C-alpha cells in the first residue's frame, strides 16, 4: 500500500530511518555526557573557590 505523500512527506527506505535513529540517539548521548561533564566541572570549580576564599 502506498503512503499519501501529501501527508507523510517523502518516502524513505527503512535502512535510512534506522541509521538516522541511531545517529539521533548517539547525538543525544553526547549532549547528555557534555551536560554532566560541564555540571561536574562547575561544581568542582565552586568547591575549590569556596575552600580557598577566592
C-alpha positions in Angstrom: 0.0 0.0 0.0 1.4 3.4 -1.0 1.6 6.2 1.5 0.0 9.5 0.7 2.9 11.8 0.1 0.9 14.9 0.8 0.6 13.9 4.5 3.6 11.7 5.1 6.3 13.5 3.3 8.8 11.7 1.1 9.1 8.0 1.3 12.4 6.8 2.7 13.8 3.3 2.8 13.9 1.5 6.1 17.7 1.5 6.3 18.0 5.3 6.3 15.4 5.6 9.1 17.3 3.1 11.3 20.6 4.8 10.6 19.2 8.3 11.4 17.6 6.9 14.6 21.0 5.5 15.8 22.6 8.8 14.9 20.0 10.7 16.8 20.4 8.5 19.9 24.2 8.9 19.7 23.8 12.7 19.4 21.5 12.8 22.5 24.0 10.6 24.4 26.9 13.0 23.5 24.8 16.0 24.6 24.0 14.3 27.9 27.6 13.5 28.5 28.7 17.0 27.7 26.0 18.4 30.1 27.1 16.3 33.0 30.8 16.9 32.4 30.1 20.7 32.5 28.0 20.3 35.6 30.7 18.4 37.4 33.3 20.9 36.2 31.3 23.9 37.6 30.7 22.0 40.9 34.4 21.3 41.2 35.2 25.0 40.5 32.7 26.2 43.1 34.0 23.8 45.7 37.6 24.9 45.0 36.6 28.6 45.2 34.7 28.1 48.5 37.7 26.3 50.1 40.3 29.0 49.1 38.0 32.0 49.6 38.6 33.4 46.1 
